[in-house]
Amino acid sequence: MSQEERFVDIELKLVHTEDLVESLNQMVYQQSRRIDQLEAMVHQLAEHIRNNAPSGPGLINDRPPHY
């Protein structure tokens, strides 16, 4: 294999590697945005549960009516 062929082979591998890195960067960016959205949803759900939780004695510890 000549030196020129080796350089061409290396350049092709470099181009493929750059494409792969760009693709992975885009995927990481999209996942980061989705994680931010999901964290916001969890925060909203936690607030909703806190605001709508029954107050007073804990209903979890109440005995069922047949006792």
Accessible surface in RSA format (square Angstrom, percent):
REM  Atomic radii and reference values for relative SASA: ProtOr
REM  Chains: A
REM  Algorithm: Lee & Richards
REM  Probe-radius: 1.40
REM  Slices: 20
REM RES _ NUM      All-atoms   Total-Side   Main-Chain    Non-polar    All polar
REM                ABS   REL    ABS   REL    ABS   REL    ABS   REL    ABS   REL
RES MET A   1   170.25  88.2  91.44  60.5  78.80 187.6  91.38  77.7  78.87 104.5
RES SER A   2    59.57  50.3  46.55  62.1  13.02  30.0  51.41 109.5   8.16  11.4
RES GLN A   3   122.96  68.8 114.63  83.8   8.34  19.9  31.09  66.2  91.87  69.7
RES GLU A   4   130.67  75.0 126.13  95.4   4.54  10.8  42.67  82.5  88.01  71.9
RES GLU A   5    98.51  56.6  93.18  70.5   5.33  12.7  37.78  73.1  60.73  49.6
RES ARG A   6   132.77  55.7 131.42  67.0   1.35   3.2  23.00  31.4 109.77  66.5
RES PHE A   7   114.15  57.1 113.85  70.5   0.30   0.8 114.07  69.2   0.07   0.2
RES VAL A   8    71.67  47.2  71.67  64.9   0.00   0.0  71.67  62.3   0.00   0.0
RES ASP A   9    53.37  37.4  52.15  51.9   1.22   2.9   9.49  22.3  43.88  43.8
RES ILE A  10    97.58  55.5  96.58  71.9   1.01   2.4  97.22  70.0   0.37   1.0
RES GLU A  11   105.27  60.4 104.43  79.0   0.84   2.0  35.68  69.0  69.60  56.8
RES LEU A  12    96.88  54.0  96.79  69.2   0.09   0.2  96.86  68.0   0.02   0.1
RES LYS A  13   127.31  62.1 124.87  76.6   2.44   5.8  78.37  70.5  48.94  52.1
RES LEU A  14    98.89  55.1  94.98  67.9   3.91   9.8  98.38  69.1   0.51   1.4
RES VAL A  15    76.53  50.4  76.43  69.2   0.10   0.2  76.43  66.4   0.10   0.3
RES HIS A  16   121.55  66.4 116.44  80.9   5.11  13.1  79.17  81.6  42.38  49.3
RES THR A  17    71.12  50.6  68.60  69.5   2.52   6.0  47.33  63.6  23.79  36.0
RES GLU A  18    99.56  57.2  92.54  70.0   7.03  16.7  37.87  73.3  61.69  50.4
RES ASP A  19    89.00  62.3  82.62  82.2   6.38  15.1  26.95  63.4  62.06  61.9
RES LEU A  20   105.54  58.8 100.87  72.2   4.67  11.7 104.90  73.7   0.64   1.7
RES VAL A  21    74.24  48.9  73.99  67.0   0.26   0.6  74.22  64.5   0.02   0.1
RES GLU A  22   108.48  62.3 107.68  81.5   0.79   1.9  47.97  92.8  60.50  49.4
RES SER A  23    59.09  49.9  48.59  64.9  10.49  24.2  28.26  60.2  30.83  43.2
RES LEU A  24    88.22  49.1  88.03  63.0   0.19   0.5  88.17  61.9   0.05   0.1
RES ASN A  25    84.37  58.2  78.91  76.3   5.46  13.1  19.17  46.1  65.19  63.0
RES GLN A  26    84.36  47.2  82.58  60.4   1.78   4.2  32.85  69.9  51.50  39.1
RES MET A  27    95.99  49.7  94.22  62.4   1.77   4.2  69.04  58.7  26.95  35.7
RES VAL A  28    96.00  63.2  95.49  86.4   0.51   1.2  95.58  83.0   0.43   1.2
RES TYR A  29   121.33  56.6 117.00  66.6   4.33  11.3  88.92  66.8  32.41  40.0
RES GLN A  30   101.20  56.6  95.15  69.5   6.05  14.4  31.93  68.0  69.27  52.5
RES GLN A  31   100.63  56.3  98.28  71.8   2.35   5.6  31.53  67.1  69.10  52.4
RES SER A  32    52.96  44.8  48.73  65.0   4.23   9.7  22.09  47.0  30.87  43.2
RES ARG A  33   128.21  53.8 126.03  64.2   2.18   5.2  28.17  38.5 100.05  60.6
RES ARG A  34   124.87  52.4 123.78  63.1   1.09   2.6  47.36  64.7  77.51  47.0
RES ILE A  35    96.16  54.7  95.83  71.4   0.32   0.8  96.14  69.2   0.02   0.1
RES ASP A  36    83.94  58.8  77.02  76.7   6.92  16.4  27.73  65.3  56.21  56.1
RES GLN A  37    87.02  48.7  80.69  59.0   6.33  15.1  36.35  77.4  50.66  38.4
RES LEU A  38    75.79  42.2  75.57  54.1   0.21   0.5  75.66  53.1   0.12   0.3
RES GLU A  39   108.87  62.5 101.56  76.8   7.30  17.4  42.74  82.7  66.13  54.0
RES ALA A  40    53.04  48.8  44.64  68.9   8.40  19.1  51.98  73.2   1.06   2.8
RES MET A  41    96.92  50.2  96.04  63.6   0.87   2.1  83.32  70.8  13.60  18.0
RES VAL A  42    98.45  64.8  97.57  88.3   0.88   2.1  97.87  85.0   0.58   1.6
RES HIS A  43   110.91  60.6 106.93  74.3   3.98  10.2  69.88  72.0  41.03  47.7
RES GLN A  44   119.28  66.7 113.25  82.8   6.03  14.4  36.60  77.9  82.68  62.7
RES LEU A  45   104.84  58.4 104.55  74.8   0.29   0.7 104.84  73.6   0.00   0.0
RES ALA A  46    35.38  32.5  28.97  44.7   6.40  14.6  33.92  47.8   1.45   3.8
RES GLU A  47    64.68  37.1  64.68  48.9   0.00   0.0  24.47  47.3  40.21  32.8
RES HIS A  48   107.12  58.5 102.11  71.0   5.01  12.8  62.71  64.6  44.41  51.7
RES ILE A  49   115.87  65.9 112.08  83.5   3.79   9.1 115.54  83.2   0.33   0.9
RES ARG A  50   149.56  62.8 126.40  64.4  23.16  55.1  69.65  95.2  79.90  48.4
RES ASN A  51   114.33  78.8  81.27  78.5  33.06  79.6  25.82  62.1  88.51  85.6
RES ASN A  52    92.67  63.9  63.61  61.5  29.06  70.0  29.73  71.6  62.94  60.8
RES ALA A  53    56.85  52.3  35.24  54.4  21.62  49.2  39.69  55.9  17.16  45.5
RES PRO A  54    99.68  72.7  69.27  63.1  30.41 110.6  80.54  66.5  19.14 119.0
RES SER A  55   112.61  95.2  80.62 107.6  31.99  73.7  50.90 108.4  61.71  86.5
RES GLY A  56    60.54  74.7   0.00   N/A  60.54  74.7  30.76  84.4  29.78  66.7
RES PRO A  57   118.61  86.4 100.99  92.1  17.63  64.1 113.71  93.9   4.90  30.4
RES GLY A  58    44.86  55.3   0.00   N/A  44.86  55.3  30.61  84.0  14.25  31.9
RES LEU A  59   116.50  64.9  98.58  70.5  17.91  45.0  98.94  69.5  17.56  47.3
RES ILE A  60   169.18  96.3 141.37 105.3  27.81  67.0 148.32 106.8  20.86  56.6
RES ASN A  61   132.01  91.0 104.71 101.2  27.30  65.7  32.46  78.1  99.55  96.2
RES ASP A  62    82.95  58.1  62.65  62.4  20.29  48.0  25.98  61.1  56.97  56.8
RES ARG A  63   189.51  79.6 165.17  84.2  24.34  57.9  49.11  67.1 140.40  85.1
RES PRO A  64    61.18  44.6  50.89  46.4  10.29  37.4  58.13  48.0   3.05  19.0
RES PRO A  65   139.16 101.4 103.23  94.1  35.93 130.6 116.56  96.2  22.60 140.5
RES HIS A  66   149.90  81.9 110.60  76.9  39.31 100.6  94.79  97.7  55.11  64.1
RES TYR A  67   174.82  81.6 112.47  64.0  62.35 162.3  92.61  69.6  82.21 101.3
END  Absolute sums over single chains surface
CHAIN  1 A     6786.3       5983.2        803.1       4105.0       2681.3
END  Absolute sums over all chains
TOTAL          6786.3       5983.2        803.1       4105.0       2681.3
